[in-house]
Amino acid sequence: MSLRSRFAPLSLALAGTFACAEPASPPTPAPPARVEPAKPRLIAAPEAGDVATVVREEAAREGGTLVVTVGADWCEPCRAFHDAVQSGQLDAQLMGVRFFEFDIDRDRARLEAAGYKSRFLPLFALPDAEGRASGKQIEGGIKGPRAVEHIMARLGPLVKSP
């Protein structure tokens, strides 16, 4: 018996073993990353440029609700709201909202040209698709420790409206 014929059954057995092996299963895909809604953000508006244009460009940058905010350094409710957002105090209530902040003392004329007018501060307004004021807005606030609560009672429904 030749060497070749002695190992033939072994060769066939090994070939059959490898031929019958199950193919490797594809790797299990990782579960999709959980996308957390973005915390509310304050965005300083540029000091120049057409308001409707800069608002429209900011709205197009990312999803979520964009609110045009008009305030002033001397406005106590404006500062209280700004500080509450910045400190994370309103994260749960305002997830996904971006506040595009304008200063009334610097930006009054160009804001009014885009329809953002108010008798009282702060002003929170939803822009239309062109970046102009849509008419959906709240204005004014109270001074003191309930300033943020007073604003949120009216702002919450505004940012949740379609």
C-alpha positions as CSV (number, residue, x, y, z in Angstrom):
1,M,0.0,0.0,0.0
2,S,1.4,3.3,-1.0
3,L,1.8,6.3,1.2
4,R,-0.8,8.2,-0.8
5,S,-3.4,5.5,-0.4
6,R,-2.8,5.3,3.3
7,F,-3.6,8.9,3.9
8,A,-6.4,9.2,1.4
9,P,-9.2,8.4,3.9
10,L,-7.6,10.9,6.4
11,S,-7.5,13.6,3.7
12,L,-11.1,13.0,2.8
13,A,-12.2,13.1,6.4
14,L,-10.3,16.4,7.0
15,A,-11.7,17.9,3.8
16,G,-15.2,17.0,4.8
17,T,-14.8,18.5,8.3
18,F,-13.7,21.8,6.9
19,A,-16.3,21.7,4.1
20,C,-19.1,21.3,6.6
21,A,-18.0,23.9,9.0
22,E,-20.7,26.6,9.5
23,P,-19.8,30.0,8.1
24,A,-18.9,32.6,10.6
25,S,-22.0,34.6,11.5
26,P,-21.8,38.3,10.8
27,P,-20.9,40.4,13.7
28,T,-23.9,41.6,15.7
29,P,-24.5,45.2,15.0
30,A,-24.2,47.5,18.0
31,P,-27.5,48.9,19.2
32,P,-28.1,52.3,17.8
33,A,-26.7,55.1,19.9
34,R,-29.3,56.7,22.1
35,V,-29.7,60.2,20.9
36,E,-30.4,62.5,23.8
37,P,-32.3,65.7,23.0
38,A,-30.0,68.7,23.1
39,K,-30.0,70.8,26.2
40,P,-31.3,74.4,25.6
41,R,-28.6,76.7,24.3
42,L,-28.0,80.4,24.3
43,I,-26.6,81.7,21.0
44,A,-25.3,85.3,20.8
45,A,-26.7,86.9,17.6
46,P,-24.1,88.6,15.4
47,E,-23.8,92.4,15.9
48,A,-24.4,93.1,12.2
49,G,-26.3,91.8,9.3
50,D,-30.0,91.5,8.2
51,V,-31.9,89.9,11.1
52,A,-34.1,87.8,8.9
53,T,-31.1,86.5,7.0
54,V,-29.1,85.6,10.2
55,V,-32.2,84.0,11.8
56,R,-32.9,81.9,8.8
57,E,-29.3,80.8,8.6
58,E,-29.2,79.9,12.3
59,A,-32.5,78.0,12.0
60,A,-31.1,75.9,9.1
61,R,-27.9,74.9,11.1
62,E,-29.6,72.2,13.1
63,G,-33.0,70.8,14.2
64,G,-35.0,71.8,17.2
65,T,-36.8,74.9,18.0
66,L,-35.2,78.3,17.4
67,V,-36.5,81.2,19.5
68,V,-35.5,84.7,18.8
69,T,-34.9,86.4,22.2
70,V,-34.7,90.1,22.7
71,G,-33.4,91.4,26.0
72,A,-31.0,93.9,27.5
73,D,-28.3,94.0,30.2
74,W,-30.4,96.2,32.4
75,C,-33.5,94.0,32.1
76,E,-33.8,91.9,35.3
77,P,-36.2,89.2,34.0
78,C,-34.0,88.9,30.9
79,R,-30.9,88.3,33.0
80,A,-32.7,85.9,35.3
81,F,-33.9,83.8,32.4
82,H,-30.5,83.8,30.7
83,D,-28.8,82.7,33.9
84,A,-31.4,80.0,34.5
85,V,-30.8,78.5,31.0
86,Q,-27.0,78.8,31.3
87,S,-27.0,77.1,34.7
88,G,-29.0,74.1,33.5
89,Q,-32.0,74.9,35.7
90,L,-34.4,74.7,32.6
91,D,-32.8,71.7,30.8
92,A,-35.8,69.4,31.3
93,Q,-38.4,71.9,30.2
94,L,-36.6,73.3,27.2
95,M,-34.8,70.3,25.6
96,G,-34.0,71.0,22.0
97,V,-34.6,74.8,22.2
98,R,-32.0,77.2,21.0
99,F,-32.3,80.9,22.0
100,F,-30.9,83.3,19.5
101,E,-30.2,86.3,21.7
102,F,-30.4,89.9,20.4
103,D,-29.8,93.1,22.5
104,I,-32.6,95.7,22.1
105,D,-30.2,98.6,22.7
106,R,-27.9,97.5,19.9
107,D,-30.3,95.8,17.5
108,R,-33.6,97.7,17.8
109,A,-33.8,99.1,14.2
110,R,-32.8,95.9,12.5
111,L,-35.1,93.8,14.7
112,E,-38.0,96.0,13.9
113,A,-37.2,95.8,10.2
114,A,-37.7,92.0,10.5
115,G,-40.9,92.3,12.5
116,Y,-39.5,91.6,15.9
117,K,-41.3,94.4,17.9
118,S,-42.3,94.5,21.5
119,R,-43.4,97.0,24.1
120,F,-41.9,94.9,26.9
121,L,-38.8,92.9,27.5
122,P,-37.9,90.1,27.3
123,L,-39.3,89.2,23.9
124,F,-39.4,85.5,22.9
125,A,-40.5,85.0,19.3
126,L,-40.8,82.1,16.9
127,P,-39.4,83.0,13.4
128,D,-41.2,82.1,10.2
129,A,-39.4,80.2,7.4
130,E,-38.0,83.5,6.0
131,G,-36.4,84.4,9.4
132,R,-38.9,87.1,10.1
133,A,-41.2,87.3,13.2
134,S,-44.1,84.9,12.8
135,G,-46.4,86.6,15.3
136,K,-46.1,83.7,17.7
137,Q,-44.5,85.4,20.7
138,I,-44.6,86.3,24.3
139,E,-43.3,89.5,25.9
140,G,-42.6,91.0,29.2
141,G,-41.7,89.5,32.6
142,I,-41.8,90.3,36.3
143,K,-38.9,91.3,38.5
144,G,-37.9,89.2,41.5
145,P,-37.5,85.6,42.5
146,R,-40.5,84.4,40.4
147,A,-39.3,86.0,37.1
148,V,-38.2,82.7,35.5
149,E,-41.3,80.9,36.6
150,H,-43.5,83.7,35.2
151,I,-41.7,83.5,31.8
152,M,-41.8,79.7,31.7
153,A,-45.6,79.6,32.3
154,R,-46.0,81.4,28.9
155,L,-42.9,80.2,27.1
156,G,-43.5,76.5,27.6
157,P,-46.7,76.4,25.5
158,L,-45.1,78.7,22.9
159,V,-42.1,76.4,22.2
160,K,-44.4,73.3,22.2
161,S,-46.8,74.7,19.7
162,P,-46.7,73.5,16.1
